[in-house]
């Protein structure tokens, strides 16, 4: 119990002074904060998608998906981060939406990697504190732009871009891919004629073969499945060469 003159208050009845005196951001500050978050995230995602992903895959559908998904994710995190719903439920909602959207289609590992990267960027850019409270212990508490935090955000985004640029560089890693070939000249699959087999495959499919593996052989149809390994050229990608069931590509 606390005695305030002629009026006595129980501990649970004490007014929360902090909730009344908390400084509020002005409308201009709120708009500035949102603009910094949105355009920084949009610029970084556009650089990643346009100059690294799209340059090799040429997939316009994923280009659209990545940019819109990242922007929507940032806006939802920013708005929900200021209310009682919280970030946890927001991420859960996006997880549900992602499952509903992508479970009907086999998404290649490269596309899934970029999707996770842009989600991480949206979370980082949407939740990092851009403004800081100054003078909290005084009657003139107010918010000011935290240039240090903004600088850290920019550096963190730049590091992600640099990492993707290094890993996508053909000078660092040898980009290899595979093709599954249904081959008709099974007399060449014996080890003694391996050089002749490679030369015939290179002439017929037009690529330089690094290695190959002999798979299922059908002597009744005089055919064999051969898995061919080859090196991708500069700015090339192969997203449909990874086959799990050959019958999916056989005309019915």
C-alpha positions in Angstrom: 0.0 0.0 0.0 1.2 3.5 -0.8 -0.2 6.7 0.9 -0.8 9.6 -1.4 -2.2 12.3 0.9 -5.8 11.5 1.7 -6.0 8.8 -1.0 -4.5 5.3 -0.6 -3.7 3.1 -3.6 -3.0 -0.6 -3.7 0.1 -1.7 -5.6 -2.0 -3.1 -8.4 -3.8 0.2 -8.8 -0.7 2.4 -9.3 -0.8 4.1 -12.7 1.9 3.0 -15.1 3.6 6.4 -15.6 6.0 5.0 -18.1 3.2 4.0 -20.5 2.0 7.6 -20.4 5.3 9.4 -20.8 6.8 7.1 -23.5 7.9 9.2 -26.5 6.1 8.7 -29.7 7.6 8.9 -33.2 6.3 11.7 -35.4 4.5 10.9 -38.6 7.4 12.2 -40.6 9.8 9.9 -38.7 7.6 6.9 -39.2 7.4 7.5 -42.9 11.2 8.1 -43.1 11.8 4.8 -41.2 9.5 2.9 -43.5 11.1 4.4 -46.6 14.6 3.5 -45.4 13.6 -0.1 -44.7 11.6 -0.6 -47.9 13.9 0.9 -50.4 17.1 -0.6 -48.9 15.4 -4.0 -48.9 14.1 -3.5 -52.5 17.4 -2.3 -53.8 19.3 -5.3 -52.3 16.8 -7.9 -53.5 16.7 -6.4 -57.0 20.5 -6.6 -57.2 20.5 -10.2 -56.1 17.7 -11.3 -58.3 18.5 -9.2 -61.4 22.3 -9.6 -61.6 22.9 -13.0 -60.0 19.8 -15.1 -60.2 18.1 -13.9 -63.4 21.3 -13.5 -65.3 21.7 -17.3 -65.3 18.2 -18.8 -65.0 16.2 -16.3 -67.1 13.1 -17.3 -65.1 10.7 -14.3 -65.1 8.2 -16.1 -62.9 10.7 -16.4 -60.0 12.0 -12.9 -60.7 8.5 -11.5 -59.9 8.0 -13.9 -57.0 11.2 -13.0 -55.3 10.8 -9.2 -55.5 7.1 -9.2 -54.5 7.6 -11.8 -51.7 10.5 -9.9 -50.2 8.7 -6.6 -50.2 5.5 -8.0 -48.8 7.4 -9.9 -46.1 9.2 -6.7 -45.0 5.9 -4.7 -44.9 4.2 -7.4 -42.8 7.1 -7.7 -40.4 7.3 -4.0 -40.0 3.6 -3.5 -39.3 3.1 -6.6 -37.2 6.3 -5.9 -35.2 4.6 -2.8 -33.6 1.5 -4.7 -32.4 0.8 -7.5 -29.9 0.6 -10.1 -32.6 4.4 -10.1 -32.8 7.0 -11.4 -35.2 6.5 -15.1 -34.4 3.0 -15.3 -35.7 4.0 -13.2 -38.8 6.8 -15.7 -39.7 4.4 -18.5 -39.0 1.8 -17.1 -41.5 4.5 -16.7 -44.2 5.6 -20.3 -43.5 2.0 -21.5 -44.1 1.6 -19.4 -47.2 4.9 -20.7 -48.5 3.9 -24.3 -47.9 0.5 -23.8 -49.6 2.2 -22.2 -52.6 5.2 -24.3 -53.2 4.1 -27.8 -52.1 2.4 -28.3 -55.5 5.6 -27.6 -57.5 9.1 -29.0 -57.1 11.3 -25.9 -56.5 14.9 -26.3 -57.5 17.5 -25.9 -54.7 18.9 -22.8 -56.2 15.5 -21.0 -56.2 14.8 -22.2 -52.7 18.2 -20.8 -51.6 17.4 -17.4 -53.0 14.0 -17.5 -51.4 15.4 -18.1 -48.0 18.0 -15.3 -48.6 15.4 -12.7 -49.4 13.3 -13.8 -46.5 16.3 -13.3 -44.2 17.0 -9.9 -45.7 13.4 -8.8 -45.3 13.4 -9.9 -41.6 16.7 -8.1 -41.0 15.7 -4.9 -42.8 12.2 -4.9 -41.3 13.1 -5.4 -37.6 16.4 -3.6 -37.1 15.9 -0.5 -35.0 16.3 2.6 -37.3 15.4 5.2 -34.6 16.7 5.4 -31.0 15.1 7.0 -28.0 17.0 10.0 -26.6 16.4 11.6 -23.2 14.3 8.9 -21.8 14.9 10.1 -18.2 13.9 13.7 -19.0 10.7 15.5 -19.9 11.9 15.9 -23.5 12.3 12.3 -24.6 12.2 11.9 -28.4 13.4 9.7 -31.2 16.4 10.4 -33.5 17.7 8.6 -36.5 20.3 6.1 -35.5 22.9 6.5 -38.2 25.1 3.8 -36.7 22.3 1.2 -36.9 21.5 2.2 -40.5 25.2 1.9 -41.4 25.3 -1.6 -39.9 22.2 -2.5 -41.9 23.8 -1.3 -45.1 27.0 -3.2 -44.4 25.1 -6.4 -43.5 23.1 -6.2 -46.8 26.4 -5.5 -48.7 28.0 -8.5 -47.1 25.2 -10.7 -48.3 25.5 -9.3 -51.8 29.2 -9.9 -51.8 28.8 -13.4 -50.6 26.4 -14.3 -53.4 28.6 -12.6 -55.9 31.6 -14.7 -54.8 29.8 -18.0 -54.8 28.1 -17.3 -58.1 31.5 -16.4 -59.7 32.6 -19.0 -62.2 36.2 -18.2 -61.3 35.7 -19.5 -57.8 33.7 -22.7 -58.4 33.4 -25.0 -61.3 29.8 -25.0 -62.3 28.9 -28.5 -63.4 25.6 -30.1 -64.4 24.2 -33.4 -65.6 22.1 -34.8 -68.4 20.3 -38.1 -68.5 20.6 -39.5 -72.0 18.6 -42.5 -73.4 21.4 -43.9 -75.6 20.7 -46.3 -78.5 24.2 -47.6 -79.4 24.7 -50.0 -76.5 27.6 -51.7 -78.2 29.7 -48.7 -77.1 28.9 -48.9 -73.4 31.6 -51.5 -72.7 34.8 -50.1 -70.9 37.0 -50.9 -73.9 35.1 -48.5 -76.1 34.7 -45.7 -73.5 36.6 -43.1 -75.6 34.5 -43.9 -78.6 31.3 -43.6 -76.5 32.3 -40.2 -75.2 33.2 -38.9 -78.7 29.8 -40.0 -80.1 27.9 -38.4 -77.2 29.8 -35.1 -77.5 29.1 -35.0 -81.3 25.4 -35.8 -80.8 24.5 -33.5 -77.8 27.1 -30.8 -78.5 28.8 -30.5 -75.1 32.2 -31.3 -73.7 31.8 -34.3 -71.4 33.7 -34.4 -68.1 32.5 -37.8 -67.0 29.6 -40.3 -67.4 27.9 -43.1 -65.7 26.1 -46.1 -67.3 22.7 -46.8 -65.8 19.9 -49.1 -66.7 20.5 -51.2 -69.9 17.6 -52.6 -71.9 18.9 -55.2 -74.4 15.4 -55.9 -75.7 15.2 -52.2 -76.9 18.9 -51.7 -77.5 19.0 -48.7 -75.2 20.8 -47.6 -72.1 20.5 -44.7 -69.7 23.7 -42.7 -69.4 24.2 -39.9 -66.9 26.5 -37.3 -68.5 28.5 -34.7 -66.4 29.7 -31.5 -68.1 30.9 -28.0 -67.2 28.5 -25.1 -67.7 29.6 -22.1 -69.7 29.8 -18.6 -68.4 26.4 -17.3 -67.1 24.7 -20.6 -67.9 22.5 -22.7 -65.7 20.7 -26.0 -66.1 17.5 -26.3 -64.0 15.7 -29.1 -65.9 18.6 -31.5 -66.2 18.1 -33.0 -62.7 15.7 -35.8 -63.4 14.2 -38.1 -60.8 11.9 -40.1 -63.1 12.7 -40.6 -66.7 9.1 -41.6 -67.5 8.0 -38.0 -66.9 9.8 -37.0 -70.1 8.6 -39.9 -72.2 5.6 -39.3 -74.5 2.6 -41.4 -73.6 
